[in-house]
């Protein structure tokens, strides 16, 4: 009677442990960044758009930002970040007073050398 009783006790203990582990709350994904969903508008010269678009999209995706890449001349003054060609070198300009200025700065640092 001792061996069967011990076996039953072990099975019961293992069943309780398994049930406790199964009822445990699943780990949650990391919380969204505070600026997730922010729309960052970027002006890129038409000649550089193909070259920079993938890098801009990768940065925006990692940080969960919405991205608008524009190549029209009207966007030059409206965009949070303007990437312009200055003497053959791409440089960034941030729009003063932009609501997404911090994000645009991070985008420029990540995309341009």
C-alpha positions in Angstrom: 0.0 0.0 0.0 2.9 2.4 0.5 4.1 2.2 -3.1 0.8 2.7 -4.8 -0.1 5.5 -2.3 3.2 7.3 -3.0 2.6 7.0 -6.8 -0.8 8.5 -6.5 0.6 11.3 -4.4 3.3 12.0 -6.9 0.8 12.0 -9.8 -1.5 14.3 -7.9 1.4 16.7 -7.1 2.6 16.7 -10.8 -1.0 17.4 -11.9 -1.3 20.4 -9.6 2.1 21.7 -10.7 1.1 21.3 -14.4 -2.2 23.0 -13.8 -0.5 25.9 -12.0 1.9 26.4 -14.9 -0.9 26.2 -17.5 -3.0 28.8 -15.7 -0.1 31.3 -15.5 -0.6 34.5 -17.4 1.2 34.6 -20.8 4.1 37.0 -21.1 3.0 40.3 -22.7 4.7 42.0 -25.6 6.8 44.9 -24.7 4.8 48.1 -24.3 4.5 50.4 -27.2 6.8 53.4 -27.2 5.2 56.6 -26.1 5.7 58.1 -29.5 4.3 55.1 -31.4 2.0 56.1 -34.2 3.6 59.5 -34.7 3.4 60.7 -38.3 6.8 61.9 -39.6 6.8 63.6 -42.9 10.0 63.5 -44.9 10.9 65.4 -48.0 13.5 63.6 -50.2 14.7 64.9 -53.6 13.3 62.8 -56.4 16.7 61.5 -57.4 17.5 60.2 -53.9 14.0 58.8 -53.1 14.8 55.3 -54.4 18.1 55.2 -52.5 16.7 56.4 -49.1 13.1 55.1 -49.0 14.1 51.6 -47.7 16.2 53.1 -44.9 13.5 55.6 -43.9 10.9 52.8 -43.8 13.1 50.6 -41.7 13.7 53.3 -39.1 10.0 54.1 -38.9 9.0 50.5 -38.6 11.4 49.8 -35.8 10.0 52.8 -33.8 6.4 52.2 -34.9 6.1 55.6 -36.5 3.8 56.4 -39.4 5.9 57.7 -42.3 5.1 59.9 -45.2 7.8 60.3 -47.9 7.2 63.1 -50.3 9.2 64.3 -53.3 7.1 67.2 -54.4 8.5 70.7 -54.0 5.5 71.8 -51.8 6.7 69.3 -49.2 10.0 71.1 -48.8 8.5 73.6 -46.5 5.8 71.4 -44.9 7.9 68.3 -44.0 9.2 67.6 -40.5 12.5 66.5 -42.0 13.9 67.7 -45.3 16.7 65.8 -46.9 18.3 68.0 -49.5 21.3 67.8 -51.8 23.9 70.4 -50.8 26.9 70.4 -53.1 26.5 66.7 -53.9 26.0 65.7 -50.3 22.7 64.8 -48.7 22.0 66.9 -45.6 19.1 67.1 -43.3 17.0 70.1 -42.2 14.5 70.0 -39.4 11.4 72.2 -39.6 11.2 74.6 -36.7 8.2 74.0 -34.5 7.5 70.6 -35.9 5.4 68.4 -33.6 7.6 65.5 -34.6 10.9 67.3 -34.4 12.5 64.7 -32.0 11.4 61.8 -34.2 12.7 63.7 -37.4 16.1 64.2 -35.7 16.3 60.5 -34.8 15.3 59.6 -38.4 18.0 61.9 -39.9 20.7 60.5 -37.6 19.8 57.0 -38.5 19.5 57.5 -42.3 22.3 60.0 -43.1 26.0 59.4 -42.3 
